[in-house]
Amino acid sequence: MEDPMTSEKSYLLVGLSKNSISTWYLKPNGHGLDIQYRGTQEMSEWATSESCIAVCASQWATNTASRLFHRLSLQDKLVMTVAVGTDVIYYSVNTEEETVKWEPICTLDISCLNGPVQQVRCSPSLLSIVSGEDKKTMSIWMEMRSNVAPVCVKIFKFDEPVCDMAWNVTSDAQFILAVAFPNHVGIFGQKRAKNVRDEDEGWICYTEFKVDTPEDITALAWVDCGVLTVAAGNQLRCYLKWLTEEDSVAKQIHSPENAKIEPMSSIFDISFEMNGPLPFYHPDHIINYVMWGKMNLVHCALISLNNFFKQFVDDDDNIINEFPPLSFSKMLKLQNEKSSKGSGKQQYNVLFDDDDSESDIQATDEFDEDDDVIRHLTVNEAKNLAHSLKRKILPGLNENERIHLIAMVDTIVEITNQGESLDENGARFTALLENHFHLNKVLPEEQRQPDLQSRDFIWALHSQSQDLLLERCVRLCGSRFVWEDARSLGIFLWLQKIDVVRDQMSNIARNIYLSKKNDRDPTECTLFYLALRKKNLLQGLWKTATGHKEQAIMKKFLANDFTDPRWQRAASKNAFALLGRQRFEYAAAFFLLADKLKDAVNVILKNIKDYQLAIAICRVYDGDDSPLLKEILENNIIPMAIETDDRWLVSLSFWLLNKHKESIRAIVVPLIQFSDKNIDTTKSDSAEIVRDPNAFILYHYLKKKLHQEQTTLVAYDIEYRFSLLVSRSYERLGLPLLALYILTKYYMKPPSDNPIQVEKKLERAEDLFAEKETSKASDLFADDDNDLFAPSKKTSYATDLFADDDLFAPKKSSGGLFDDDDDNNDLFAPKKSSGGLFDDDDDDLFSSSKKGSNREEETEAEEEEDEISLSERVYDGLDGYKALLVIRMLQTFFHAASALYNGLDTPDHVHEAHYRAHFVRNRQTLLDLGESVKVSPYVFSRLLMEKSIETDVFPLYLYILNESVPKDFDVHQFLRAFKVGCFETFPIWNELRRKYCNPETAALTSRQIALTTYLSLILITLKERHYESSWPLLYHFKSFLEALGSNGSDNAINQCLNLVLKNETKMIEMSTDDFESFSDGSLFGFDMNEEVYRPLLDAQDKSGGVNILEVASLNYVLSAIEYAMQCQGKHGNLCEELTDFIWTTLLDPVAYRAHSLNETIKKQLDNDLTRRK
């Protein structure tokens, strides 16, 4: 705790007994700690339990991301979690009074675990529990909102007992759980959902590794940068983030066989691959934005992808490792504008441009990321893009997804061709329709989906462009449009005009009859013509059916007057006879001939089991006002849909019955409520898990269409839960921006009976471990000016090579190698000018676009909802979750930045300007978006830095510090930092330390860092057999040691490192004649034809020859170091402090490696007398 007036730190010491909590107050006094007893509180609810397990609520918060979530997620001061019997109780503490009071926040019922609780590891909104007498059951509990008890989402059953668990939160908000077993450790994380119907939360084991210690594992903990510390017996082992060949990786994670992409090398790679955001060109992204009517955004993504292929990808390069870049700011702008369908006729004209105008577009708009430039994908661009996608493999797409994306390109072009004549629901249906047909053409037969689902064709029912939709359906089915095609597309369920319905029935009947040129059979179309009451036409067909065995009988029978009851009875008699012969469709036709529609429909429903045919026959024969049609829908279709849990069909059926309110309610409430049609359940709705985003879109569309915004169709808490589930669904699908869009654009106050509903509004959540800060929160390296990357006016101290002092804990002076001397700052103190999401409508990143649009009268109902006024917004417990959604974009940010440089060989000034504006704008957009969800630029910059460490592009952040942003920022230099090591950034690092760190230690520390890195690179390149990189390092090593001792001058070091970077030192070349004396199996049997370093193969080479080469190199390094140390104190040689550092820190690893290799070589050559001296 920190006194806000004096900034003095104090602490609480908590002791727990079986039924009480005792608290002591600890305050530093300069010489030690003053201890004051603050009371004991009886906990009567614990008395009934034999044991209690208490866990500190902040034990998992060890880095910037985790502590950010700890602050944002907690409205109350959550201090600890206590497992008591079958309950887990979250406790807060009140220290304002003399006697400390412990108050429960919420209680979690864990009786479903059927066993005693053994371990609990918690974080806000996330909990893992080990239960059972044998400790072999682990459960994971989650909740989006803070201060609300989580629910169980996954239960694991293991063969071995769980020894310990530890949570880690990456800087891009991925939750990773390490689980220790007696002799191995499993790393668990989340897996993206494949579709909205995937109800499994997707927690899986990413990887496992053995811990070969004599004793069992007792504990484990995460430390910085993905390092996992494991305790076993008297050993403490640290495991880095890297994966090795010995690690067993989950089968779901392996790369496709046809890809050349390097296997993922760290747990951060795995977490991003399995649960990171999908790329913007992913078909799931495209189809979801089409469903939201964001066509301009879809075109923007596809145009960026097409430009990426043109600008960065060679024709021969079919495997692409980099993520194509996209302007975040432009995407957010297009996402938050009103529906873009038909937002400008001039945008569609480009579809019909000739080649000259196409070239003009390429010249003026090539890779243009100007937010104000909005255009649509041209036909030629679509063709080129589809052609590229067929030949090239993009990251983040498997084979089926790549095929799906090609289908979406064709779909978008088709929708755009329709222009403003197609309304938004028509566009949604067209997208799903075109996608369905294209996938059925290219996918293997076993993967095809024969029919559109009711969730697909319900959009056609609510479209005012049904003529266009019908035309497209018929065209896609080809010239032969028969009943099977109509049924697969739900035609007779969504067509509204009865005349059009009858016309289509007539077309179907004709096509069925004409489908067989040489063997035409009138019986196959009899049902359809009799439904149309066209007996005379059918009679004419029978007259031409020469050779049919039933021609004579049918000609005679159809000649009768079936308005006569006698012949109606005869038709019925024949219908029953046909039923006995199981000719059900023909029997139904004879019932129609007898004018017994109900009997015909019953045959179709019970025997043919085709509800769509029953509805079609009923509509055509008796019209839409038919009482029988109502009876079919109420007694057959709706119960069937309820039984199959098809709420889309239930909603569609109620709409056909003109029960519009029930149609809307069917989207959200439990379907069982509609089982008894006589019960009004409007006021007694119960909770239902509906997470389909398309259902959310339809629900709000229908509400507006019926002008029901202010009328309660369902209980408020049900609608509130609906919005949360849909947001969660988007996040699980890998679409975090859409998840955030739901929570902000469709903001709802928590229900009044919700435990998190409190009076405190729009304030940052705090906990017991918070430290107040009265100054404005700023970027990690920013001053009071707007320069986000300018150095802070305060000096900074680091506890390790890259990170500043613990920003959440009292400052501690460690005296370590990389310690700085900076004062501590609170990352999360409220800013005076928050710039938050709810501060101003003009600055709201998710506010409605203020631009008007030309909209038809039928689409006016889809205008954006009125925003709840800022004064009415309350704390909803979702601050942490919103921050998570924004932070998830960090990894995508780094992938996009890497792509910009990796494809850039010889950039010109024009491209440089584009890249500069693009990259700086993306980073600034992330910072602005973070502020909208209460993540200050200071914190977000720290997260960016930590992500750069996790993804091994830390030099990138050094270049950020060295440049001014955004003015005159050298983006090319910034991007080059992705491909270089710390040598090129050493001058920047050294200069920053000289200016802003302790001047007495800056020079020595910089040299220690440089020498450590130099030696590490020698060791790594030798071990990886990358001799082209090892040679310049070895060649310049003595010069480098001399430069380190050059009387504190940095120029010599910089010059030496520049020589290494230039890599102009050629290795000694040998001709093939020099190798003639070597046999094929020679110790030095190098492959003279090998010209390219192959990391995955060469690094595995452990032959005697390469071991001798490595040990010889290491001995050279050791001799150079020994000589430099012997000359200590002389002019141009190492100082005493640096010599001590080498002796105590660096010498032993190099010597041990050389010794180990010597022993290995002896064993390899033990029985080879020809190769030993």
NORKAFEN-V995051 format. One record per backbone hydrogen bond with DSSP energy under -1.0 kcal/mol. NH is the residue of the N-H (numbers start at 0). CO is the residue of the C=O. Records with the same first field share a line. If there is no record, write none. Layout:
NH = CO, CO
This chain:
2 = 7
6 = 2
9 = 0
10 = 25
12 = 23
14 = 21
16 = 19
20 = 40
21 = 14
22 = 38
23 = 12
24 = 35
25 = 10
26 = 33
28 = 31
33 = 26
35 = 24
37 = 22
40 = 20
42 = 18
45 = 42
46 = 43
48 = 45
52 = 82
54 = 80
56 = 78
58 = 55
60 = 57
61 = 59
66 = 62
67 = 63
68 = 64
69 = 65
70 = 66
71 = 67
72 = 68
77 = 75
78 = 90
79 = 90
80 = 54
81 = 88
82 = 52
83 = 86
86 = 83
87 = 107
88 = 81
89 = 105
90 = 79
91 = 102
92 = 76
93 = 100
99 = 37
100 = 93
102 = 91
104 = 89
107 = 87
109 = 85
112 = 109
113 = 110
117 = 129
118 = 129
120 = 127
122 = 125
125 = 122
126 = 140
127 = 120
128 = 138
129 = 118
130 = 136
131 = 115
134 = 131
136 = 130
137 = 155
138 = 128
139 = 153
140 = 126
141 = 150
142 = 124
145 = 876
150 = 141
152 = 139
153 = 139
155 = 137
157 = 135
161 = 134
162 = 179
163 = 179
165 = 177
167 = 175
169 = 173
172 = 169
175 = 167
176 = 187
177 = 165
178 = 185
179 = 163
180 = 183
184 = 208
185 = 178
186 = 206
187 = 176
188 = 203
190 = 201
191 = 273
192 = 731
197 = 194
198 = 196
203 = 188
205 = 186
206 = 186
207 = 247
208 = 184
210 = 182
212 = 210
216 = 181
217 = 230
218 = 230
220 = 228
222 = 226
226 = 223
227 = 238
228 = 220
229 = 236
230 = 218
231 = 234
234 = 231
236 = 229
238 = 227
242 = 264
246 = 243
247 = 207
249 = 205
252 = 249
258 = 255
266 = 240
269 = 265
270 = 266
271 = 267
272 = 268
273 = 269
274 = 270
275 = 271
277 = 733
281 = 278
285 = 281
286 = 282
287 = 283
288 = 284
289 = 285
290 = 286
291 = 287
292 = 289
293 = 288
294 = 292
297 = 293
298 = 294
299 = 295
300 = 296
301 = 297
302 = 298
303 = 299
304 = 300
305 = 301
306 = 302
307 = 303
308 = 304
309 = 305
310 = 306
311 = 307
319 = 392
330 = 326
331 = 327
332 = 328
333 = 329
334 = 330
335 = 331
339 = 292
342 = 339
346 = 343
347 = 344
348 = 344
350 = 347
351 = 348
352 = 349
357 = 353
358 = 354
359 = 355
360 = 356
361 = 357
362 = 358
363 = 359
364 = 360
367 = 364
372 = 369
381 = 377
382 = 378
383 = 379
384 = 380
385 = 381
386 = 382
387 = 383
388 = 384
389 = 385
391 = 387
392 = 317
396 = 393
401 = 397
402 = 398
403 = 399
404 = 400
405 = 401
406 = 402
407 = 403
408 = 404
409 = 405
410 = 406
411 = 407
412 = 408
413 = 409
414 = 410
415 = 411
416 = 412
418 = 415
420 = 417
426 = 422
427 = 423
428 = 424
429 = 425
430 = 426
431 = 427
432 = 428
433 = 429
434 = 430
435 = 431
436 = 432
437 = 433
438 = 434
439 = 435
441 = 437
442 = 438
446 = 443
447 = 444
451 = 487
455 = 452
456 = 452
457 = 453
461 = 457
462 = 459
468 = 464
469 = 465
470 = 466
471 = 467
472 = 468
473 = 469
474 = 470
475 = 471
476 = 472
477 = 474
485 = 481
486 = 482
487 = 483
488 = 484
489 = 486
490 = 485
492 = 489
493 = 489
494 = 490
500 = 496
501 = 497
502 = 498
503 = 499
504 = 500
505 = 501
506 = 502
507 = 503
508 = 504
509 = 505
510 = 506
511 = 507
512 = 508
513 = 509
523 = 520
528 = 524
529 = 525
530 = 526
531 = 527
532 = 529
533 = 528
537 = 533
538 = 534
539 = 535
540 = 536
541 = 537
542 = 538
545 = 543
547 = 544
550 = 547
553 = 549
554 = 550
555 = 551
556 = 552
557 = 553
559 = 556
563 = 560
567 = 563
568 = 564
569 = 565
570 = 566
571 = 567
572 = 568
573 = 569
574 = 570
575 = 571
576 = 572
577 = 573
578 = 574
579 = 575
580 = 576
581 = 578
582 = 577
583 = 581
586 = 582
587 = 583
588 = 584
589 = 585
590 = 586
591 = 587
592 = 588
593 = 589
594 = 591
595 = 590
599 = 595
600 = 596
601 = 597
602 = 598
603 = 599
604 = 600
605 = 601
606 = 602
607 = 602
608 = 603
609 = 603
613 = 609
614 = 610
615 = 611
616 = 612
617 = 613
618 = 614
619 = 615
620 = 616
621 = 617
622 = 618
625 = 622
629 = 625
630 = 626
631 = 627
632 = 628
633 = 629
634 = 630
635 = 631
636 = 631
637 = 632
639 = 635
640 = 636
641 = 637
642 = 638
643 = 639
645 = 640
649 = 645
650 = 646
651 = 647
652 = 648
653 = 649
654 = 650
655 = 651
656 = 652
657 = 654
658 = 653
659 = 657
662 = 658
663 = 659
664 = 660
665 = 661
666 = 663
667 = 664
668 = 664
672 = 669
673 = 670
674 = 671
678 = 675
683 = 680
689 = 687
695 = 691
696 = 692
697 = 693
698 = 694
699 = 695
700 = 696
701 = 697
702 = 698
703 = 699
704 = 700
705 = 701
706 = 703
707 = 702
718 = 714
719 = 715
720 = 716
721 = 717
722 = 718
723 = 719
724 = 720
725 = 721
726 = 722
727 = 723
728 = 724
729 = 725
730 = 726
731 = 727
732 = 728
733 = 730
734 = 729
738 = 734
739 = 735
740 = 736
741 = 737
742 = 738
743 = 739
744 = 740
745 = 741
753 = 750
756 = 753
769 = 766
781 = 778
789 = 786
795 = 995
799 = 802
804 = 796
818 = 815
820 = 795
838 = 835
846 = 843
858 = 855
859 = 856
861 = 858
862 = 859
871 = 868
872 = 869
881 = 877
882 = 878
883 = 879
884 = 880
885 = 881
886 = 882
887 = 883
888 = 885
889 = 886
892 = 888
893 = 889
894 = 890
895 = 891
896 = 892
897 = 893
898 = 894
899 = 895
900 = 896
901 = 897
902 = 898
903 = 900
911 = 907
912 = 908
913 = 909
914 = 910
915 = 911
916 = 912
917 = 913
918 = 914
919 = 915
920 = 916
921 = 917
922 = 918
923 = 919
924 = 920
925 = 921
926 = 922
927 = 923
928 = 924
929 = 925
930 = 926
931 = 927
932 = 929
933 = 930
934 = 929
939 = 935
940 = 936
941 = 937
942 = 938
943 = 939
944 = 940
945 = 941
946 = 942
947 = 943
948 = 944
949 = 945
950 = 946
951 = 948
952 = 947
955 = 952
956 = 953
957 = 953
958 = 954
959 = 955
960 = 956
961 = 957
968 = 965
970 = 968
973 = 969
974 = 970
975 = 971
977 = 974
978 = 975
985 = 982
988 = 984
989 = 985
990 = 986
991 = 987
992 = 988
993 = 989
994 = 990
995 = 991
996 = 992
1000 = 997
1001 = 997
1004 = 1000
1005 = 1001
1006 = 1002
1007 = 1003
1008 = 1004
1009 = 1005
1010 = 1006
1011 = 1007
1012 = 1008
1013 = 1009
1014 = 1010
1015 = 1011
1016 = 1012
1017 = 1013
1018 = 1014
1019 = 1015
1020 = 1016
1021 = 1017
1022 = 1018
1023 = 1019
1024 = 1021
1025 = 1020
1026 = 1024
1028 = 1025
1029 = 1025
1030 = 1026
1033 = 1029
1034 = 1030
1035 = 1031
1039 = 1035
1040 = 1036
1041 = 1037
1042 = 1038
1043 = 1039
1045 = 1042
1046 = 1044
1048 = 1045
1053 = 1049
1054 = 1050
1055 = 1051
1056 = 1052
1057 = 1053
1058 = 1054
1059 = 1055
1060 = 1056
1061 = 1057
1062 = 1058
1073 = 1070
1074 = 1071
1075 = 1072
1077 = 1074
1081 = 1078
1084 = 1081
1085 = 1083
1089 = 1086
1097 = 1093
1098 = 1094
1099 = 1096
1100 = 1097
1106 = 1102
1107 = 1103
1108 = 1104
1109 = 1105
1110 = 1106
1111 = 1107
1112 = 1108
1113 = 1109
1114 = 1110
1115 = 1111
1116 = 1112
1117 = 1113
1118 = 1114
1119 = 1115
1120 = 1116
1121 = 1117
1122 = 1118
1123 = 1119
1124 = 1120
1125 = 1121
1126 = 1122
1127 = 1124
1128 = 1133
1129 = 1126
1132 = 1129
1138 = 1134
1139 = 1135
1140 = 1136
1141 = 1137
1142 = 1138
1143 = 1139
1144 = 1140
1146 = 1141
1149 = 1145
1150 = 1146
1151 = 1147
1152 = 1148
1153 = 1149
1154 = 1150
1155 = 1151
1156 = 1152
1157 = 1153
1158 = 1154
1159 = 1155
1160 = 1156
1161 = 1157
1162 = 1158
1163 = 1159
1164 = 1160
1167 = 1164
1170 = 1167
1171 = 1168
